[in-house]
Amino acid sequence: MIIVSRDRDEIFNMDQAEKIECGQYLPGIYGIFITHGGKHDIAGKYTKHESAEKVLKKIITTYKDRIPDENTVFYIPKEEE
């Protein structure tokens, strides 16, 4: 599965991700973080922790429901949910 960043300027290969999590980026800003090759990238930023959690849950559901060996693309939502 491919994950496209919120700004649509980066893509991440789920097969190479070591960890995907939501957490605080800066005070009042929360994000979706993807770790791969020891490097940490932020795929999307939100003003509410709940928004980042919702996006993480959508990633989990999309990955779980994907068809094996099919290309699945998940776009990090631009707007807060």
N, C-alpha and C positions, 0 to 999 in steps of 0.2 A: 504494500500500500504506500502511496505517495501522499505526503502532507504538504500543502501549499501554505506559506505563511500569510498572516493577516494582510500584510502590505503587498502580497503577491510578487515579492522579489526574491524569495528563497523557496526551495523545495527540500524535503527531507524524506529519505527512504526509510520506511518503518522497519524493514528487515535489518537495517544497520543501526537502528536506535538501541542504545543501552538502557535508556530510561526516558519516560515522558511523564511530566508532573506539572501541577499548577502550584504556584506559591507567590510570595510577595517579591516584587522586583525592586520597587522603591516605596517609600511611605505613600500609601494611597494608590499604588499601582500594582496590579497583580498580573501574572503572566502564565503562559503555557511554555514550559521549558523542555527542550529536547536535547538529550546528551548522546553523543556519538563520537567514538574515537577519543574519549577523554575531554572533548570540547563541548561546552554548554552554549546553546543558542536559544534565543527567545522567538517563538513562532507567533505570538500575539500578546498584546497588553490590554488590560481592562481596568476600570476604576473600582470594580467590586470583585471580591474573592468568589462570590457565588457565580458570577458570570464566567470566570475562568474554570470553576468546577463543572459548570454545565457543558462547556466546550470539551473538557477532558472526558466527560461521560459520553458525549457524542462521538468522540474519537474511538473510545472503547467499543461502543455499539457498532459503529461503522466497520471497525476492524473485525469484530466478532462475526458480523453478518456478511462479510465479503465472501465471494466465491473463490475458493483456492485456485491459484494459477491465473486469475483474472486481474487485470490492472484496476485498482480502485484508487481514486483520487479524493482526498478529503481537503476541503478548503476551510481554513480557520476563518470563522465569521468576522466580518469587519465591524459590525455593530454589536453592542452588548445585548445579550439575550434577556 
